[in-house]
Amino acid sequence: MGDGFTMFQLSVYVRHCASMDNARVHIKRVESMLPESGHVVIMCITDKQFADIKVFYCKKQKTTNAPYQQLELF
């Protein structure tokens, strides 16, 4: 997406804004680039609220590939 946005989760992007005035600038920019279909939701939260977000990862271990054998050519 650019413009300082970072993917937080699939289809969820975040951008830190130093103030609500700065956030309004980016809200207007996003509004001017809305897609023809789908929808965009903007939620403004404080730094403290963002810091309190809990992120959990799945406990299932990823399977690793078997180690490969190196070929030697003479």
Gaussian input, Z-matrix of N, CA and C with variables (Angstrom, degrees):
# hf/3-21g

backbone

0 1
 N
 C     1     B1
 C     2     B2     1     A1
 N     3     B3     2     A2     1     D1
 C     4     B4     3     A3     2     D2
 C     5     B5     4     A4     3     D3
 N     6     B6     5     A5     4     D4
 C     7     B7     6     A6     5     D5
 C     8     B8     7     A7     6     D6
 N     9     B9     8     A8     7     D7
 C    10    B10     9     A9     8     D8
 C    11    B11    10    A10     9     D9
 N    12    B12    11    A11    10    D10
 C    13    B13    12    A12    11    D11
 C    14    B14    13    A13    12    D12
 N    15    B15    14    A14    13    D13
 C    16    B16    15    A15    14    D14
 C    17    B17    16    A16    15    D15
 N    18    B18    17    A17    16    D16
 C    19    B19    18    A18    17    D17
 C    20    B20    19    A19    18    D18
 N    21    B21    20    A20    19    D19
 C    22    B22    21    A21    20    D20
 C    23    B23    22    A22    21    D21
 N    24    B24    23    A23    22    D22
 C    25    B25    24    A24    23    D23
 C    26    B26    25    A25    24    D24
 N    27    B27    26    A26    25    D25
 C    28    B28    27    A27    26    D26
 C    29    B29    28    A28    27    D27
 N    30    B30    29    A29    28    D28
 C    31    B31    30    A30    29    D29
 C    32    B32    31    A31    30    D30
 N    33    B33    32    A32    31    D31
 C    34    B34    33    A33    32    D32
 C    35    B35    34    A34    33    D33
 N    36    B36    35    A35    34    D34
 C    37    B37    36    A36    35    D35
 C    38    B38    37    A37    36    D36
 N    39    B39    38    A38    37    D37
 C    40    B40    39    A39    38    D38
 C    41    B41    40    A40    39    D39
 N    42    B42    41    A41    40    D40
 C    43    B43    42    A42    41    D41
 C    44    B44    43    A43    42    D42
 N    45    B45    44    A44    43    D43
 C    46    B46    45    A45    44    D44
 C    47    B47    46    A46    45    D45
 N    48    B48    47    A47    46    D46
 C    49    B49    48    A48    47    D47
 C    50    B50    49    A49    48    D48
 N    51    B51    50    A50    49    D49
 C    52    B52    51    A51    50    D50
 C    53    B53    52    A52    51    D51
 N    54    B54    53    A53    52    D52
 C    55    B55    54    A54    53    D53
 C    56    B56    55    A55    54    D54
 N    57    B57    56    A56    55    D55
 C    58    B58    57    A57    56    D56
 C    59    B59    58    A58    57    D57
 N    60    B60    59    A59    58    D58
 C    61    B61    60    A60    59    D59
 C    62    B62    61    A61    60    D60
 N    63    B63    62    A62    61    D61
 C    64    B64    63    A63    62    D62
 C    65    B65    64    A64    63    D63
 N    66    B66    65    A65    64    D64
 C    67    B67    66    A66    65    D65
 C    68    B68    67    A67    66    D66
 N    69    B69    68    A68    67    D67
 C    70    B70    69    A69    68    D68
 C    71    B71    70    A70    69    D69
 N    72    B72    71    A71    70    D70
 C    73    B73    72    A72    71    D71
 C    74    B74    73    A73    72    D72
 N    75    B75    74    A74    73    D73
 C    76    B76    75    A75    74    D74
 C    77    B77    76    A76    75    D75
 N    78    B78    77    A77    76    D76
 C    79    B79    78    A78    77    D77
 C    80    B80    79    A79    78    D78
 N    81    B81    80    A80    79    D79
 C    82    B82    81    A81    80    D80
 C    83    B83    82    A82    81    D81
 N    84    B84    83    A83    82    D82
 C    85    B85    84    A84    83    D83
 C    86    B86    85    A85    84    D84
 N    87    B87    86    A86    85    D85
 C    88    B88    87    A87    86    D86
 C    89    B89    88    A88    87    D87
 N    90    B90    89    A89    88    D88
 C    91    B91    90    A90    89    D89
 C    92    B92    91    A91    90    D90
 N    93    B93    92    A92    91    D91
 C    94    B94    93    A93    92    D92
 C    95    B95    94    A94    93    D93
 N    96    B96    95    A95    94    D94
 C    97    B97    96    A96    95    D95
 C    98    B98    97    A97    96    D96
 N    99    B99    98    A98    97    D97
 C   100   B100    99    A99    98    D98
 C   101   B101   100   A100    99    D99
 N   102   B102   101   A101   100   D100
 C   103   B103   102   A102   101   D101
 C   104   B104   103   A103   102   D102
 N   105   B105   104   A104   103   D103
 C   106   B106   105   A105   104   D104
 C   107   B107   106   A106   105   D105
 N   108   B108   107   A107   106   D106
 C   109   B109   108   A108   107   D107
 C   110   B110   109   A109   108   D108
 N   111   B111   110   A110   109   D109
 C   112   B112   111   A111   110   D110
 C   113   B113   112   A112   111   D111
 N   114   B114   113   A113   112   D112
 C   115   B115   114   A114   113   D113
 C   116   B116   115   A115   114   D114
 N   117   B117   116   A116   115   D115
 C   118   B118   117   A117   116   D116
 C   119   B119   118   A118   117   D117
 N   120   B120   119   A119   118   D118
 C   121   B121   120   A120   119   D119
 C   122   B122   121   A121   120   D120
 N   123   B123   122   A122   121   D121
 C   124   B124   123   A123   122   D122
 C   125   B125   124   A124   123   D123
 N   126   B126   125   A125   124   D124
 C   127   B127   126   A126   125   D125
 C   128   B128   127   A127   126   D126
 N   129   B129   128   A128   127   D127
 C   130   B130   129   A129   128   D128
 C   131   B131   130   A130   129   D129
 N   132   B132   131   A131   130   D130
 C   133   B133   132   A132   131   D131
 C   134   B134   133   A133   132   D132
 N   135   B135   134   A134   133   D133
 C   136   B136   135   A135   134   D134
 C   137   B137   136   A136   135   D135
 N   138   B138   137   A137   136   D136
 C   139   B139   138   A138   137   D137
 C   140   B140   139   A139   138   D138
 N   141   B141   140   A140   139   D139
 C   142   B142   141   A141   140   D140
 C   143   B143   142   A142   141   D141
 N   144   B144   143   A143   142   D142
 C   145   B145   144   A144   143   D143
 C   146   B146   145   A145   144   D144
 N   147   B147   146   A146   145   D145
 C   148   B148   147   A147   146   D146
 C   149   B149   148   A148   147   D147
 N   150   B150   149   A149   148   D148
 C   151   B151   150   A150   149   D149
 C   152   B152   151   A151   150   D150
 N   153   B153   152   A152   151   D151
 C   154   B154   153   A153   152   D152
 C   155   B155   154   A154   153   D153
 N   156   B156   155   A155   154   D154
 C   157   B157   156   A156   155   D155
 C   158   B158   157   A157   156   D156
 N   159   B159   158   A158   157   D157
 C   160   B160   159   A159   158   D158
 C   161   B161   160   A160   159   D159
 N   162   B162   161   A161   160   D160
 C   163   B163   162   A162   161   D161
 C   164   B164   163   A163   162   D162
 N   165   B165   164   A164   163   D163
 C   166   B166   165   A165   164   D164
 C   167   B167   166   A166   165   D165
 N   168   B168   167   A167   166   D166
 C   169   B169   168   A168   167   D167
 C   170   B170   169   A169   168   D168
 N   171   B171   170   A170   169   D169
 C   172   B172   171   A171   170   D170
 C   173   B173   172   A172   171   D171
 N   174   B174   173   A173   172   D172
 C   175   B175   174   A174   173   D173
 C   176   B176   175   A175   174   D174
 N   177   B177   176   A176   175   D175
 C   178   B178   177   A177   176   D176
 C   179   B179   178   A178   177   D177
 N   180   B180   179   A179   178   D178
 C   181   B181   180   A180   179   D179
 C   182   B182   181   A181   180   D180
 N   183   B183   182   A182   181   D181
 C   184   B184   183   A183   182   D182
 C   185   B185   184   A184   183   D183
 N   186   B186   185   A185   184   D184
 C   187   B187   186   A186   185   D185
 C   188   B188   187   A187   186   D186
 N   189   B189   188   A188   187   D187
 C   190   B190   189   A189   188   D188
 C   191   B191   190   A190   189   D189
 N   192   B192   191   A191   190   D190
 C   193   B193   192   A192   191   D191
 C   194   B194   193   A193   192   D192
 N   195   B195   194   A194   193   D193
 C   196   B196   195   A195   194   D194
 C   197   B197   196   A196   195   D195
 N   198   B198   197   A197   196   D196
 C   199   B199   198   A198   197   D197
 C   200   B200   199   A199   198   D198
 N   201   B201   200   A200   199   D199
 C   202   B202   201   A201   200   D200
 C   203   B203   202   A202   201   D201
 N   204   B204   203   A203   202   D202
 C   205   B205   204   A204   203   D203
 C   206   B206   205   A205   204   D204
 N   207   B207   206   A206   205   D205
 C   208   B208   207   A207   206   D206
 C   209   B209   208   A208   207   D207
 N   210   B210   209   A209   208   D208
 C   211   B211   210   A210   209   D209
 C   212   B212   211   A211   210   D210
 N   213   B213   212   A212   211   D211
 C   214   B214   213   A213   212   D212
 C   215   B215   214   A214   213   D213
 N   216   B216   215   A215   214   D214
 C   217   B217   216   A216   215   D215
 C   218   B218   217   A217   216   D216
 N   219   B219   218   A218   217   D217
 C   220   B220   219   A219   218   D218
 C   221   B221   220   A220   219   D219

   B1=1.4429
   B2=1.5253
   B3=1.3081
   B4=1.4599
   B5=1.5215
   B6=1.3104
   B7=1.4628
   B8=1.5319
   B9=1.3322
   B10=1.4587
   B11=1.5130
   B12=1.3228
   B13=1.4628
   B14=1.5239
   B15=1.3206
   B16=1.4570
   B17=1.5240
   B18=1.3436
   B19=1.4611
   B20=1.5258
   B21=1.3221
   B22=1.4622
   B23=1.5214
   B24=1.3029
   B25=1.4594
   B26=1.5218
   B27=1.3019
   B28=1.4626
   B29=1.5295
   B30=1.3000
   B31=1.4652
   B32=1.5254
   B33=1.3313
   B34=1.4639
   B35=1.5284
   B36=1.3165
   B37=1.4568
   B38=1.5197
   B39=1.3208
   B40=1.4620
   B41=1.5221
   B42=1.3126
   B43=1.4638
   B44=1.5089
   B45=1.3225
   B46=1.4591
   B47=1.5215
   B48=1.3163
   B49=1.4624
   B50=1.5244
   B51=1.3113
   B52=1.4651
   B53=1.5244
   B54=1.3237
   B55=1.4659
   B56=1.5206
   B57=1.3200
   B58=1.4616
   B59=1.5266
   B60=1.3284
   B61=1.4709
   B62=1.5258
   B63=1.3302
   B64=1.4565
   B65=1.5272
   B66=1.3209
   B67=1.4725
   B68=1.5236
   B69=1.3205
   B70=1.4782
   B71=1.5253
   B72=1.3243
   B73=1.4703
   B74=1.5285
   B75=1.3273
   B76=1.4615
   B77=1.5201
   B78=1.3210
   B79=1.4685
   B80=1.5269
   B81=1.3342
   B82=1.4711
   B83=1.5289
   B84=1.3388
   B85=1.4601
   B86=1.5307
   B87=1.3372
   B88=1.4662
   B89=1.5246
   B90=1.3275
   B91=1.4642
   B92=1.5226
   B93=1.3234
   B94=1.4630
   B95=1.5249
   B96=1.3456
   B97=1.4720
   B98=1.5279
   B99=1.3266
   B100=1.4609
   B101=1.5318
   B102=1.3361
   B103=1.4700
   B104=1.5247
   B105=1.3513
   B106=1.4616
   B107=1.5226
   B108=1.3292
   B109=1.4635
   B110=1.5234
   B111=1.3068
   B112=1.4610
   B113=1.5159
   B114=1.3120
   B115=1.4569
   B116=1.5215
   B117=1.3064
   B118=1.4578
   B119=1.5240
   B120=1.3229
   B121=1.4590
   B122=1.5257
   B123=1.3154
   B124=1.4585
   B125=1.5226
   B126=1.3125
   B127=1.4632
   B128=1.5254
   B129=1.3027
   B130=1.4605
   B131=1.5297
   B132=1.3265
   B133=1.4611
   B134=1.5186
   B135=1.3174
   B136=1.4590
   B137=1.5294
   B138=1.3338
   B139=1.4709
   B140=1.5246
   B141=1.3253
   B142=1.4654
   B143=1.5283
   B144=1.3285
   B145=1.4593
   B146=1.5264
   B147=1.3236
   B148=1.4614
   B149=1.5226
   B150=1.3356
   B151=1.4670
   B152=1.5220
   B153=1.3284
   B154=1.4703
   B155=1.5291
   B156=1.3329
   B157=1.4649
   B158=1.5259
   B159=1.3030
   B160=1.4684
   B161=1.5275
   B162=1.3118
   B163=1.4640
   B164=1.5127
   B165=1.3267
   B166=1.4548
   B167=1.5227
   B168=1.3090
   B169=1.4601
   B170=1.5155
   B171=1.2937
   B172=1.4571
   B173=1.5238
   B174=1.3099
   B175=1.4677
   B176=1.5273
   B177=1.3257
   B178=1.4573
   B179=1.5225
   B180=1.3095
   B181=1.4599
   B182=1.5193
   B183=1.3025
   B184=1.4631
   B185=1.5217
   B186=1.3118
   B187=1.4593
   B188=1.5159
   B189=1.2911
   B190=1.4625
   B191=1.5210
   B192=1.2969
   B193=1.4633
   B194=1.5240
   B195=1.3306
   B196=1.4676
   B197=1.5182
   B198=1.3218
   B199=1.4658
   B200=1.5277
   B201=1.3034
   B202=1.4584
   B203=1.5248
   B204=1.3244
   B205=1.4582
   B206=1.5144
   B207=1.2995
   B208=1.4506
   B209=1.5092
   B210=1.3127
   B211=1.4582
   B212=1.5176
   B213=1.3383
   B214=1.4524
   B215=1.5217
   B216=1.2964
   B217=1.4622
   B218=1.5184
   B219=1.3340
   B220=1.4737
   B221=1.4847
   A1=110.72
   A2=118.00
   A3=120.31
   A4=112.32
   A5=115.94
   A6=123.49
   A7=112.96
   A8=116.30
   A9=119.70
   A10=115.17
   A11=118.18
   A12=121.17
   A13=109.71
   A14=115.96
   A15=122.91
   A16=108.50
   A17=117.00
   A18=119.03
   A19=108.95
   A20=116.12
   A21=123.69
   A22=109.90
   A23=115.93
   A24=124.69
   A25=105.25
   A26=117.77
   A27=120.18
   A28=109.39
   A29=117.45
   A30=125.27
   A31=114.08
   A32=118.17
   A33=121.85
   A34=107.67
   A35=115.91
   A36=121.29
   A37=109.91
   A38=116.24
   A39=121.10
   A40=109.86
   A41=114.29
   A42=120.10
   A43=107.73
   A44=116.53
   A45=119.99
   A46=109.47
   A47=115.90
   A48=121.87
   A49=106.76
   A50=116.03
   A51=121.24
   A52=113.03
   A53=116.86
   A54=120.04
   A55=109.26
   A56=115.96
   A57=119.83
   A58=110.07
   A59=117.66
   A60=120.00
   A61=110.46
   A62=116.60
   A63=121.15
   A64=110.36
   A65=117.46
   A66=121.35
   A67=110.36
   A68=117.28
   A69=120.49
   A70=111.43
   A71=116.96
   A72=120.92
   A73=109.54
   A74=116.63
   A75=120.20
   A76=112.11
   A77=116.94
   A78=120.16
   A79=109.68
   A80=116.99
   A81=120.43
   A82=110.98
   A83=116.87
   A84=120.53
   A85=110.39
   A86=117.19
   A87=120.76
   A88=109.65
   A89=116.38
   A90=120.78
   A91=111.88
   A92=117.15
   A93=120.33
   A94=112.58
   A95=117.22
   A96=120.69
   A97=112.54
   A98=118.33
   A99=121.05
   A100=111.44
   A101=116.95
   A102=119.61
   A103=110.20
   A104=115.43
   A105=119.75
   A106=112.10
   A107=116.90
   A108=119.62
   A109=108.58
   A110=116.38
   A111=121.10
   A112=109.90
   A113=115.06
   A114=118.46
   A115=110.43
   A116=115.33
   A117=122.81
   A118=106.94
   A119=116.46
   A120=121.88
   A121=107.52
   A122=116.58
   A123=121.40
   A124=107.76
   A125=115.64
   A126=121.21
   A127=107.34
   A128=117.19
   A129=121.76
   A130=108.46
   A131=115.42
   A132=120.62
   A133=108.76
   A134=116.05
   A135=120.57
   A136=110.11
   A137=115.63
   A138=120.16
   A139=110.41
   A140=117.28
   A141=121.31
   A142=110.50
   A143=117.14
   A144=120.48
   A145=110.77
   A146=117.08
   A147=120.25
   A148=110.46
   A149=116.37
   A150=120.62
   A151=111.92
   A152=116.77
   A153=120.62
   A154=113.25
   A155=118.49
   A156=121.01
   A157=108.98
   A158=116.33
   A159=122.60
   A160=107.73
   A161=116.48
   A162=122.10
   A163=107.73
   A164=117.19
   A165=122.68
   A166=109.01
   A167=115.24
   A168=120.87
   A169=108.69
   A170=115.95
   A171=122.18
   A172=110.33
   A173=116.21
   A174=120.87
   A175=112.51
   A176=116.59
   A177=120.00
   A178=110.15
   A179=116.98
   A180=122.18
   A181=109.65
   A182=115.53
   A183=119.54
   A184=108.14
   A185=115.93
   A186=118.77
   A187=108.88
   A188=115.52
   A189=119.76
   A190=109.18
   A191=115.92
   A192=120.63
   A193=109.24
   A194=115.33
   A195=119.71
   A196=108.70
   A197=117.04
   A198=118.11
   A199=110.42
   A200=116.17
   A201=119.82
   A202=109.99
   A203=115.14
   A204=120.50
   A205=109.06
   A206=115.32
   A207=119.41
   A208=109.69
   A209=116.99
   A210=121.81
   A211=108.42
   A212=115.00
   A213=120.10
   A214=108.04
   A215=116.06
   A216=121.08
   A217=108.56
   A218=115.66
   A219=120.69
   A220=110.43
   D1=-34.79
   D2=178.38
   D3=79.89
   D4=-164.81
   D5=178.24
   D6=57.05
   D7=31.39
   D8=176.79
   D9=85.80
   D10=2.62
   D11=178.66
   D12=-82.19
   D13=144.29
   D14=178.71
   D15=-125.09
   D16=137.84
   D17=178.31
   D18=-70.34
   D19=121.76
   D20=179.26
   D21=-94.77
   D22=-34.39
   D23=-179.69
   D24=-158.30
   D25=164.17
   D26=179.19
   D27=-52.69
   D28=121.48
   D29=-179.85
   D30=67.85
   D31=13.58
   D32=176.74
   D33=-123.52
   D34=119.65
   D35=-178.37
   D36=-117.98
   D37=146.72
   D38=179.53
   D39=-125.22
   D40=154.57
   D41=174.79
   D42=-149.71
   D43=128.48
   D44=176.83
   D45=-80.42
   D46=132.77
   D47=175.39
   D48=-123.36
   D49=134.07
   D50=-175.60
   D51=-69.61
   D52=-23.57
   D53=-178.45
   D54=-152.03
   D55=167.81
   D56=177.49
   D57=-67.70
   D58=-32.56
   D59=176.45
   D60=-62.34
   D61=-42.19
   D62=177.52
   D63=-65.34
   D64=-38.84
   D65=178.28
   D66=-62.47
   D67=-40.41
   D68=-179.87
   D69=-60.46
   D70=-36.95
   D71=177.88
   D72=-60.30
   D73=-45.90
   D74=-178.47
   D75=-72.93
   D76=-32.75
   D77=175.78
   D78=-61.67
   D79=-44.42
   D80=178.29
   D81=-63.68
   D82=-38.17
   D83=179.37
   D84=-64.61
   D85=-44.38
   D86=177.99
   D87=-63.14
   D88=-43.71
   D89=179.92
   D90=-58.66
   D91=-34.38
   D92=-179.38
   D93=-75.15
   D94=-12.77
   D95=-178.01
   D96=-116.52
   D97=24.26
   D98=-176.96
   D99=-61.12
   D100=140.35
   D101=177.40
   D102=-72.18
   D103=161.21
   D104=179.24
   D105=-68.76
   D106=-30.61
   D107=178.97
   D108=-127.16
   D109=164.32
   D110=-177.93
   D111=88.46
   D112=-166.74
   D113=178.06
   D114=-151.09
   D115=158.50
   D116=-179.63
   D117=-125.15
   D118=133.15
   D119=177.44
   D120=-119.26
   D121=132.50
   D122=177.03
   D123=-117.43
   D124=128.75
   D125=179.21
   D126=-127.24
   D127=124.28
   D128=179.19
   D129=-98.60
   D130=126.15
   D131=177.09
   D132=-131.05
   D133=158.78
   D134=-179.04
   D135=-78.96
   D136=165.04
   D137=176.14
   D138=-58.16
   D139=-40.11
   D140=-179.25
   D141=-63.38
   D142=-45.03
   D143=178.81
   D144=-62.14
   D145=-40.85
   D146=179.12
   D147=-65.37
   D148=-40.19
   D149=179.92
   D150=-64.35
   D151=-26.08
   D152=-179.28
   D153=-84.86
   D154=0.25
   D155=178.79
   D156=-66.27
   D157=134.59
   D158=176.74
   D159=-104.57
   D160=128.54
   D161=179.55
   D162=-116.21
   D163=125.59
   D164=179.74
   D165=-116.65
   D166=142.01
   D167=178.13
   D168=-111.09
   D169=150.82
   D170=-179.61
   D171=-59.77
   D172=145.86
   D173=-177.45
   D174=-84.59
   D175=-14.92
   D176=-177.54
   D177=-66.58
   D178=127.99
   D179=179.58
   D180=-74.25
   D181=140.96
   D182=174.67
   D183=-76.18
   D184=140.41
   D185=176.94
   D186=-76.91
   D187=138.23
   D188=179.49
   D189=-99.98
   D190=151.69
   D191=177.23
   D192=-72.51
   D193=146.90
   D194=176.90
   D195=-63.73
   D196=143.22
   D197=179.49
   D198=-60.64
   D199=141.98
   D200=-178.03
   D201=-89.84
   D202=157.21
   D203=177.34
   D204=-96.42
   D205=136.92
   D206=179.67
   D207=-82.29
   D208=134.96
   D209=178.13
   D210=-88.46
   D211=142.89
   D212=175.37
   D213=-115.10
   D214=128.24
   D215=177.67
   D216=-109.04
   D217=137.00
   D218=-179.63
   D219=-103.42

